Amino acid sequence: MTAAVFFGCAFIAFGPALALYIFTIASEPLRIIFLIAGAFFWLVSLLLSSLVWFMAETITGHKDGPVQKYLLIFGVLVSVFIQEVFRFAYYRLLKKANEGLKAINPDETGPSMRLLAYVSGLGFGIMSGVFSFVNTLSDSLGPGTVGIHGDSPQFFLNSAFMTLGIVLLHIFWGIVFFDGCEKRRWCTLLVVLLTHLLVSALTLISPHYGINLVSSYTVLVLMGIWAFFVAGGSFRSLKLCLLCQDKDFLLFNQRSR
């Protein structure tokens, strides 16, 4: 039973991301490099967040009780802010790299910022999902019985769906964020930051899985719709895609902007 829970939750959390990687990134070496670079930027943001957390704990003297609760909230807020700062830094790096490639070889068509936004978002999402879920996933192998002390027996399943939501949200946040940077719509960046804070704050009420998941997936659907239209989608292209008649799939035929 523990093996079934382990593999089931693993495929729920990372199956869609794995499929996206295989079908849209694995065949292009340049996209793999950008994906790894995005994951690295997220790792650096985690390192800085950890340093801030360590400094805050040292200052408070490792006190228990309410202090730890407030430190946890503070850590979540700081971590989200640092992640978005590094997303912006990665956008600036990709923008400079694209401009440099065009200057060196004007005839060469480089990857579009829309495509780079998707790839970087997937890199952020995969790394975020791995670090947030890997310890929980390892515990699913046992020993022990979830819920034996009155907790929810669906803990692993709920955690898997929450991780899936976070991975997909990072993709949508990346697409919307990069578009806001390209068009200098700073309110868009603020919306991304606030929705990221909201979803992260929802994890603090983890025993209330219904509120947690429904709220997070509502944000996921809204951000997904926004990202779809920002990426150049339309009702017509959605219809053609669903009918398998789309011969100009967005991710495989992007022109530079």
C-alpha positions in Angstrom: 0.0 0.0 0.0 2.8 2.4 0.8 4.4 1.9 -2.6 1.0 2.6 -4.3 0.7 5.8 -2.3 4.3 6.8 -3.1 4.0 6.3 -6.9 0.4 7.6 -7.1 1.2 10.8 -5.3 4.5 11.2 -7.2 2.7 11.0 -10.6 -0.1 13.3 -9.5 2.4 15.9 -8.4 5.0 15.6 -11.2 3.3 13.7 -14.0 2.0 16.8 -15.9 5.4 18.6 -15.5 7.2 15.5 -16.8 4.8 15.3 -19.8 5.4 19.0 -20.6 9.1 18.4 -20.4 9.1 15.4 -22.6 6.8 16.8 -25.3 7.9 20.5 -25.4 11.4 20.8 -24.1 13.4 17.5 -24.2 13.9 17.7 -28.0 15.5 21.2 -27.8 18.9 21.5 -26.1 18.6 25.2 -25.8 15.3 24.9 -23.9 16.9 22.4 -21.5 19.6 24.9 -20.7 17.1 27.6 -20.0 15.0 25.2 -17.9 18.1 24.2 -15.8 19.0 27.9 -15.4 15.5 28.7 -14.2 15.7 25.9 -11.7 19.1 27.2 -10.5 17.7 30.8 -10.0 14.9 29.3 -7.9 17.5 27.4 -5.8 19.5 30.6 -5.2 16.3 32.3 -4.1 15.7 29.4 -1.7 19.2 29.8 -0.3 18.7 33.5 0.4 15.4 32.8 2.0 17.0 30.2 4.2 19.7 32.7 5.2 17.0 35.3 6.2 15.2 32.6 8.1 18.3 31.5 10.0 19.2 35.1 10.9 15.6 35.8 12.1 15.7 32.6 14.3 19.1 33.6 15.7 17.9 37.0 16.6 14.7 35.7 18.4 16.8 33.2 20.3 15.1 30.1 19.0 12.0 30.7 21.1 9.0 28.4 20.9 5.3 29.1 20.9 3.8 32.2 19.1 7.2 33.4 18.1 7.7 30.4 15.8 4.3 30.9 14.3 5.1 34.5 13.4 8.5 33.5 12.1 6.9 31.0 9.8 4.6 33.6 8.4 7.5 36.0 8.0 9.6 33.3 6.3 6.8 32.6 3.8 6.4 36.3 2.9 10.1 36.8 2.5 10.5 33.7 0.4 7.8 34.6 -2.0 9.2 38.1 -2.4 12.7 36.8 -3.1 11.4 34.3 -5.6 9.7 37.0 -7.6 12.8 39.2 -7.4 14.8 36.3 -8.9 12.2 35.8 -11.5 12.7 39.4 -12.6 16.4 38.9 -12.5 16.1 35.9 -14.7 13.9 37.8 -17.1 16.6 40.6 -17.4 19.3 38.0 -18.0 17.3 36.3 -20.8 16.5 39.7 -22.3 20.1 40.6 -22.4 21.1 37.2 -23.8 18.5 37.5 -26.6 19.7 41.0 -27.5 23.3 39.7 -27.5 22.5 36.8 -29.8 20.7 39.2 -32.2 23.6 41.6 -32.2 26.1 38.8 -33.0 24.0 37.1 -35.7 21.1 39.3 -36.9 19.9 36.6 -39.3 19.5 34.0 -36.6 16.0 33.8 -35.1 16.3 33.4 -31.4 13.6 32.0 -29.0 10.7 34.3 -28.2 10.3 35.7 -24.8 6.9 33.9 -24.6 8.6 30.6 -25.0 11.4 31.5 -22.6 8.7 32.6 -20.0 7.1 29.1 -20.3 10.4 27.3 -20.0 11.7 29.4 -17.0 8.3 29.0 -15.3 8.5 25.2 -15.7 12.0 25.3 -14.2 10.8 27.3 -11.3 7.8 25.1 -10.8 9.6 21.7 -11.0 12.3 22.8 -8.5 9.7 24.3 -6.1 7.6 21.2 -6.3 10.6 18.9 -5.6 11.7 20.8 -2.6 8.3 21.2 -1.1 7.1 17.6 -1.6 10.1 15.3 -1.6 10.3 14.9 2.2 6.6 14.3 2.4 6.8 11.8 -0.5 9.6 9.9 1.2 7.5 9.6 4.4 4.7 7.9 2.4 6.8 4.8 2.1 6.3 4.2 5.9 6.5 3.1 8.5 3.4 4.6 10.1 -0.3 5.1 9.4 -1.6 8.5 8.4 -4.5 9.7 10.4 -4.1 7.3 13.3 -4.0 10.2 15.8 -7.1 11.9 14.3 -5.4 13.7 11.4 -6.7 13.6 7.8 -5.9 10.2 6.1 -5.7 12.1 2.8 -2.6 14.1 3.8 -0.4 12.7 1.1 -3.0 13.0 -1.6 -3.8 16.6 -0.7 -0.1 17.4 -0.6 0.3 15.9 -4.1 -2.5 18.0 -5.5 -1.2 21.1 -3.8 2.3 20.5 -5.3 0.8 20.0 -8.7 -1.1 23.3 -8.4 2.1 25.1 -7.4 4.1 23.7 -10.3 1.4 24.7 -12.8 1.0 28.1 -11.2 4.7 28.8 -11.6 4.4 28.2 -15.3 1.4 30.6 -15.5 3.1 33.2 -13.3 6.2 33.1 -15.4 4.2 33.7 -18.6 2.2 36.6 -17.2 5.2 38.0 -15.4 7.4 38.1 -18.5 4.6 39.7 -20.5 4.2 42.4 -17.9 7.9 43.1 -18.0 7.9 43.2 -21.8 4.9 45.6 -21.9 6.0 47.5 -18.8 2.8 46.8 -17.0 4.0 46.9 -13.5 0.6 46.2 -12.0 0.8 42.8 -13.7 3.9 42.0 -11.7 2.1 43.1 -8.5 -0.8 40.7 -9.3 1.6 37.9 -9.7 3.3 38.7 -6.4 0.0 39.0 -4.6 -1.4 35.7 -6.0 1.8 34.0 -5.1 1.6 35.3 -1.6 -2.1 34.2 -1.4 -1.4 30.7 -2.5 1.6 30.4 -0.2 -0.4 31.8 2.7 -3.1 29.1 2.1 -0.5 26.4 2.9 -0.4 27.8 6.5 -4.0 26.5 7.0 -3.0 23.0 5.9 -5.4 21.0 8.1 -8.3 22.7 6.3 -7.6 21.0 3.0 -11.0 21.8 1.4 -10.4 25.6 1.7 -6.7 25.2 0.8 -7.2 23.3 -2.4 -10.4 25.0 -3.7 -8.9 28.4 -3.2 -5.5 27.5 -4.8 -7.1 25.8 -7.8 -9.4 28.8 -8.3 -6.3 31.0 -8.6 -4.8 28.3 -10.8 -7.7 28.4 -13.3 -7.8 32.2 -13.4 -4.1 32.5 -13.9 -4.2 29.7 -16.5 -6.8 31.6 -18.5 -4.8 34.8 -18.3 -1.6 33.1 -19.3 -3.4 31.4 -22.3 -4.5 34.7 -23.8 -1.2 36.5 -22.9 0.7 33.7 -24.8 -1.3 34.5 -27.9 -4.1 32.0 -27.5 -7.7 32.6 -28.6 -11.0 30.8 -28.6 -10.4 29.8 -32.2 -6.9 28.3 -31.4 -8.4 26.5 -28.4 -11.1 25.0 -30.5 -8.6 23.9 -33.1 -6.3 22.4 -30.4 -9.2 20.5 -28.8 -10.2 19.1 -32.2 -6.5 18.3 -33.0 -6.6 20.6 -36.0 -4.0 23.1 -34.9 -1.1 23.0 -37.3 0.7 26.0 -35.7 1.1 24.9 -32.1 2.3 27.9 -30.1 5.3 26.3 -28.4 6.7 24.8 -31.5 6.3 27.7 -33.9 7.1 30.9 -31.9 8.7 33.8 -33.7 10.9 36.3 -31.9 9.2 39.3 -30.5 
